[in-house]
Amino acid sequence: MFVISPDFIKKLYKINHVKKIVINFTKNFLQIKKTCKMKNLLYFVVLAMIVFSCSTDNNQKKTENNNPSETQEEQSTLTIQERINQYATIQLNPDTTSLTDNQKHLLKLLIEAADMVNDIFWQQNFGNKQELTSKISDKDTLLFANINYGPWDILQSNEPFVPGYGKKPAGANFYPSDIKYLPFVQMPFSDKLSMYTIIRRNPEDNTLYTIPYHEAYKAQIEKIAEKLREAEKYCDNESFKNYLEAKIKTLETDDYYPSDALWMDMKDRKIDLIMGAYDTELDKFLNLKAAFEAFVMVRNDEWTGKLANYIQLLPTLQKDLPVSDKYKNQKLALGTDMVVCDLVYVAGYTNFGPKQLAITRPIEGKVTMEKGTRKIQFMNVTEAKFNKILYPIAQLLIDSSQSQKVTSQAFFEINFFFEISEGLILKKTVDNKGSVKDALKDFYNIARNIHDDVMRLFLLSKLSENKELNVQLESNFVTYLADMFRSIRFGTAHSQAKAAIINLNFFLEKGAITRNPETGKYKINFDKMRKAVEEQTKNILIIEGNGDYEALKKMYSKYSTISEELKKDIARVNNSNIPVDIRFDF
């Protein structure tokens, strides 16, 4: 019999994917514990958890960001060209006119370093890239394999599109493809729970062992380090130069604290770089292993300055929330910094599938507790999605008397305020009985997205009362309506899509949004919309503050159904050749 320490169980329990299994199984087997008189219930729970999880499809559960169609069961009949056409191809054209010659050369070297991250991510998502691409003779299939970093279509539930490849492994290529929980638990290696190790199997005796990232990807890291050291020579910003040196050490040791701390302290850089392993969503086995990514950015000073003006008003806006004081006396969690950038180059995980309009980094670790986080909004990516996706949707589904109010500036604002609304989510219940996350359990992500989705409109509504800020609230409202349809297209398995459906149905019920049955187009009643936004903001804040799981379930049950009319409207969008997302042509 093997021994499992309580400390290991606690760590395993914190992993969201496994946590639900442990909770549910523990409840069911408390009585068995009494009958069997087992002293080590923790041992029993983990054993049963493994058996239970192996007999279900937990490995393929939906995550929140990159797999909007995960729950689809039928194999799609899309051709390769139709799959490619789901993405609009754009070129990133950042404004580099203010950069010096040295800065432009620095940018070039950072791009070359970032590009090498693609090789690491190919290994993490699939394995040997050459092994796949050498089997593909069709140029369109090869292009689509590069878009997906492998043979699985991320927009179609990760279904294979290359003959000879089956279901994508739950743990991508972080683990052996046939990994199971029991062998993982039995591994003697203490770093198996690290975000920065891969798991491999010894072919001689079938045992599992760990390899740190800096060893597994040593060849690529050495090349990246060489480029970053060359880039240091062109740094006219001493703090950025120090950051690059710290980043090299991070990649060589998997110790992220020093470079992340320096990055959070930097305030004056024009050019910026994020590189390393951060997001764990690719690992659907345990949601544990971090995927490599790289961003090269140029700071947008004009919009960063505008947002600073907005952010200064947030403590005042918090006092204006439409709830009693006990629901708004918690400290704002806005992070340390909010910046607007033009994206110059992106590689790895965040170039995989749908492209992000904004990111928050760092994600994990000591540095976030000590220094907070930084939210970065990508202006040129926002404009690209607006032009290729949002504006065409608006022309198709919004009444012609209002569709011209849909603007790229409003799209940027509603997405920015979606990000910062996270800072106004209540963390603890008002009766101090625990965290809101624990109280709302499996519905917490839905609550979080309902909150962010409607809270952004409330904040913009209040900001519009300040004439100096030039917030065009009607434009924000109509652009938000178009964005709801964009979100709903990602599928009902996606929390943001669910939140959009719930809020849309609520606003329809209140008469704030109406649909013309003859034209199939939507229109906003601005007076009713302002009132409905305030009412729904109040509803979700009270649910959070009270930790009212039953009230949230009731809201979900009442408003989460997609009407037949909405299904037809989304089908009209899908049949109109409006792309689902964008891809970058570098």
N, C-alpha and C positions, 0 to 999 in steps of 0.2 A: 504493500500500500504506500502511495506517495503522500507527502506532507505538504499541505498548503497553509501558508502563514496568514494570520488575520490581516496583516498589512497588505499582502497581495490581493486579498479579497476586496479590501477597501479601494485599492487602485482599480481593480477590475470593475467594481461596482460603479465607479465614476464614469466609466465609458458608457455613453448614452445607449448605444446599441444593445449592450449586455444588461444594462441596468433594469430595463423593463422586464427582461426574462427573470432576473433575480427576484425582483419585487413580486411578480405574479406567482412564481414557483414557490417562494417562501410562504406566501399566504396559503397556497393549496396544501403545503406539506407540513404545516405546524402540527396538525393532528398526528401525522405519521411519525413525527419526531417523538411525540409522547408515547406512541405505541412501541416504537423500536428502541426507545431509551438511548438514542445516539447522543453521545456527549458533544461531538463536533458537528453541530448543525451546519456550520459554514461549509465544511467538507462535503456534506451530503447535498447541500444546495447547489454547489458548483458542479458536482457530478451530474445531478439531475438536469441542471441548466444546460449542460453540454448535450445530453441525450435529447432534451426537448428541442434545443436549437438546431440540432442536426436533422430533426424530422420535420422542420418547417422551413419556410423560405425566407427566414430572417436575413440571410446574406444579401438578398436583393431588395431590401426595403428602400423606399424613396428617400433621397436626401433633398436638401432645400434649395440648392442653387443651380446645378448643372444638368439635371435630368428631368425636364418637365413632363415627359411622356412615359415615365418609368412604369406606370401601372397598366399600360396598354398590353393586351394579351395577344392580339392578332398580329401576325407578321405583316408588315406593310408591303404594298405592291409597288412602291415607288421605284422608278428607274434611277440609275446613278445620276443622270442629268437632273432629274427632278429633285434628288437629294441635294445636289450642289446648288440648285436654284433656290433652296430654302434660305440661303445666305446671300445677302447683297454684298458685292465686293467693293471695298472702298480703299482709298489711299489716305493714310494719315498725313496731313499737311500742317504740321505745327508751325507756329510763328517763331522763326529763328532770326528775324531781322535785327534784333537787339543784341545778339551774341557776338562776342569778339572772335577773332580767328582762332585763338587758343581754345575758347569754349566750343567752337564748332569741331575742332580736332578731338577734343575731349569727348564730345558727343559721339563722334564716329567710333572711337575706341570702345566706349561703353556699349554701343550697339553690337559691335563684334563680340564683346564678352558675353552679352546677354544672349546672343544667338546660340552660343554653345550650351545654354541651359536647355534648349530644345532636345539635344542629344540625351541629356539626363532624364528629361521627362518621358521621352520615348521608352527608355528602359523601365521607368516606373509604371507607365500605363500599359505597355505591351511586352517589351523585351527587345530583342535584336531587330532593329529597323530594317536592316538589309535582308534579313530572313523573310520579311513580309514583302518588301518592295520588289525583290528579285522574282517573286512569283506573279507579279502584276504586269501585264503587257498593255492593258488599256490605259490611256493617259488620263481619262476622266476618273477612273477608279483609283489611279495613283494619286491624283489631286485630292480626292475625297479621303483617302487613307491619311494623307498629310494633314488635312483639316482636323481629322479625328485622332491623330497620333496612334493609329491602329486600325483594325478591321471592323470596329463596332461603331454604329451610328448613334451618337449621343442624343440626337433629337428624336430618335425612334427607339427608345428603351434599350439602347446599347445592343440592338440586334445586329448580327454579323451581315456584312454586305460583300465580303470576299469569300468565295467558295473554299471549303475546307476548314473554316473556323466556326466553332460553335459559340455557346453562351460565354459571355465575358466573365472571368473569375471575379468573385466578390471582392477579393483583396487586390485586384489589378495584378501588378507584378511585384508587389511588396512581399508577397508570400508565395510558397509553392501553390500552384493552381488548385490542388486538392486539399488544401489546408483545412483542418478541423479543430474545434475548440479544445478537445481533450489533449491532443498532442501539444498544442500551444501552451496549455496550462502546465503540462508536465515538463516543459523545457526548463533546464536549470539556470539559464542565462538571465541575470538580473536586468540587462538592458533590453529585454524583449519588449518591454512596455515603453521604451523610448520612442519619441516621434522620429528619431533619426537613425533607425536601424532597419535593415531588411532581413527577412527570414529566408533561409535556404536549407535544402535537405542534402545530407551526405548520401551519395549514391551507394556507398559501400554497406552502410548499416541502417540507412533510412532515418537516421536521427536528424533533428532540426538544430540549426545553429544561427547565430546572428552575425551580421556584417555592418559596421558603422557606415553611414553615408560617405564619410570622407575617404574610406577605403574602397567602398563599392564603386564610387564614381571618381576615383583618384585621377585617371587619365584626363577626364574633362575638367576637373577642378584645377589641375596643374596648368592647363591651357587658359582657363579663365583667369587664374592668378597672374599669369604672364601678361595678359591684356590689361588687367587692372593696374599692375605696376607701371606699365607703359602709360596708362591714362593719368597716373599720379603726376607725371612730369608736366602735364598741361593744366594742372589745377591752379587757379589763381585764388582759390578759397582754401585757406589752411584747414578749416574744420572739415571740409569735404574730403580733402586729401587724407586727413587722419581717419575719416570714416572708411575710405576705400581700403586703407591698410588694415583696419579692424575687420572689414568684410572678408578680406583674404584669409585672415586668421580664423574667422568663423567657418568658412568653407573647409578649411584644413583641419578643424577640430570638432565641428558641430556644436560649438559653444556660441549661442546667439546673443547672450546678454550684452557683451561689450559693444558690438556693432549696433545693436538695436538701441542701446542707451545713447550712444553717440548720435544716431540718426534722429532720435526724439529731441535731442538738445540742439540740433542744427536748425537755425531759423532764417539764415540769410543766403541760402544757396539758390541760384537761378536754375541750375541743372540738378536733377535728382535721380537716384537709382535705388530700386528695391530689388534684392536678389537673394534667393535662398529657398528653404523649405518652410512653408507656413501653413497652408490650408490642409485639413485632414479629410475633406469630403470625398476624395477619390477612393479612400480606403473604406469600402462598405462591409468589410469583414468585421472590423472593430472600430472604425472611425478614429484611428490612432496614428497612422503613419502620414507624415507631411509630404506634400508634393512640391517639387521645385518649380519656381516661377521667376520671372524677371520683368521689371518695368524700367524703361528709360523715359524720363519726363522733363519738360521745360515748364517752369512755374509761370502761371498767368497772373501777373501782379494786379491787373485791373480788377478781375473778378475776385481774387483773394481779398482785396481791400473792401469790396462791396460786402462780401460775406462777413467780414470782421464787424461791419456796422450792424448787420442782422444779429450776430451772435451776442453782441453787447446788450441787446434788448431782451434776450431770452429769460434772464432772471425776472424781469418785469412781466413778461408774457406768462411765465409760470404762475405768477400771482393772479393772473386773469383767467386761469383755467376754470371751467364752469362747474366746479365741485367745491365742497366745503374744505376748510383748511387742512383737515387731517389727511386728505388725499393729495395734497400738494406741498407738504412740508419736508419732503425728502430732498436730499442734496442732488443737484443736477449732475448727471454723469455724461458730460459732453466730450470727454477726452481733452487732450492738451492742446490740440491744434487742428485747424481745418483749412485746407489748401485747395486751390483750383489749379490744375495743370493741363497742358496739352500733352497727350501721350505721343511719344516718338516711336517707341518700339516695345513690343511685349512678346514674351516667350514662355513656353512651358504651360503649366496648368491653367493660367489665366488667358492663354491664347487658345484654349481647348473648348470647343462648343460655343455657347452664347457668351458674348462679350460683356464685361461689367462696365457700368456707367461710373461706378465709384468703388473704392476699396477702403478698408480700415486695417491698418497695420501698426504695430505688431498684433498678433492674435493671442498668443499664449505666453505664460511665463512671468518671471519676477519683474521684468521691465514694465509690463502693463500695470502692475500694482504700484510701482514706484513712480512711473512717469506718464502713465495713461496711454492713450492711443492717438493716432493721427488719421483723420478722414481726408481722403483725397478724391475730388470730383474731376472727371475727365471731360473738359469742355468740348474737344473736337470729336470724341466718341459720342457724346450726347447729341451734338449737331448731326452727326452721320446717321444715328438711329432716328432722329427726328425726320430728316429728309427722306430716308429710304423706307421707313416703316410707319412712324406715327402720323405724319401729315397725310399720306395716302389713306390710312385708316379713317382719319377724320373726314376726309372728303367723301368717303363711302358711307359712313354711318352717322355723321352728325348733320343736323339740319343746316341748310345752306345759309340761313340767317345768322348762324353762330360759328360755322366751321372756320371762317377767316380769323376768328379770335385765337385759334390754335397757333402758338408761336414757339420758336426754339428757345427764347428766353424763359417763357413760362415753363417749358419742359425741363429746362435746367433747374429752375427754382423748385418745382415740385419734387424733383429727384433729390436735390440737395436737402430739402426739408424732410423728406422721407428718412434720410440718413440721420439727421440731427434729432428727429422725433424720438429716436431710440433713447436719447438722454433723458426723456421725460417719462419713460416707462417706470412704474413703481417696482422697486426691487423687493420690498418687504410689505407684508400685509399690515393694514393699519392697526390690527389688534396685537401685532408683534408675535403672532403664532408661527411664523416661519416665512420663507421666501414665497413670492408670487409664483415663481417657476415651479416649485414643489406643489403648491396648492392647485395650480391649473393643470399639472401633470401633462398628459399627452396632448392637451389642447393648447399648451402654452405658446407654441410657435404660431398657431392660428391667431391667438390673442395678440401676440407681438406684432404680427403683420396687419391685423385690423387696426391696432393702435397707431402704428406708423403711417398707415394709409390715410386715415381720417385726421390724425393730429396735424399732419403737414398742412391740411386745408385750414384748420383752426388757426394755426400760427400765421399763415399767410393772410387770413381774414383779419387778424388783429394788426398785423404789420401794415395792411392796406389803409388803416386808419391814420397812419403817419404819412402825410402827403410828401414829406421830404424823401422817402424811400422809393417812391415811384413804383409801388407794387400794383400791378394791374390784375385785380382779383377776378374779374369776369374772365379774363384770358387764362388765369390759373385754373379756374373751375372747368372751363371747356376743354382745356388741354388735359386736365386730369381725367375727364370723361373719356377722351380718346385713349389715354394711357391705360385705363381700366380694360378696354378691349384688347390692347396689346398684351397685358398681363394674363388675361383669361385664355389667350391662345396657347399659353404654355401648358395648359391642362390642369384638371382639378386635383391632381396629386401634388401640385406645387402650392405651398402655403400662401405665397403672395397672390396667386390666382384665386385661391379660395377666399382670401380676404377681399379681393376686388369684387367677387360675386356677391358676398355677404353685404358689402357696403352698397353696391349697385342696387340690389334688391331692396335694401332699407330706403335708399333715396327714391326709388320708384314708388314704394309704398307711401312715402311722405309727399309725393307729388313734386319733389325737388327736381327730378328727372322724369321726362315723359317720352314715350315712344309713339310715333305716328304709324298706325297699323297699315296705312296705305303705302307709305314710302319706306317703312322700316328704318327710319332715321330718328335720332334722339335729340332732345332739346333740354336745356336747363332753365328752370325758373329760379332766378338768382336770389330773390328774397327768401323763398322756401329753402333753397340750397344752404344759405348761410345759417338758417335756423336748424336745419337737419344736421349739418356738420357739427354744430354746437351740441345738439342732443346726442348724437352718436359718440362724440368725444366724451361726454359725460357718462354715457353707458359703459364704455370700455374702461374708463378710469375707475369707476366704482367696482366693476367686476374684478379688476386687478387688485385694487386696495382691499377688497373684502376676501380676495382669494376664492371667489364664488364660482366653483367648478360647474355647479348645476345651472347657474344663470348663463354661463358661457355655452354650455351644451344646448340650452334652450335657444339661444341666439343662433347657434350653428344650425340646429334642426329647422328653425323657421326660415332662415334666409340663404342657406347654402345651395339650394336647388337651382340648377340652370333651367330656365323656362324653355319651352319649345321655340319661342320667338328668338331668344338669345342664341340658341343652338344654330338656328338658321342664319342669324346675323354673323356669327363667327364663321360659319361655313361660307358665307359670301366673301368674307375677307380671305379665307384660305383658298377659295377658287378664283380670286382676282389677281393671283401671282404677286401679291405683296409678300416679301420675304419674312421669315420668322425672325431672323437675326442677321448680323453682319459678320464678315470676315475681312481680314486685313491683307492688302497686297503691298508688301514692303518693297 
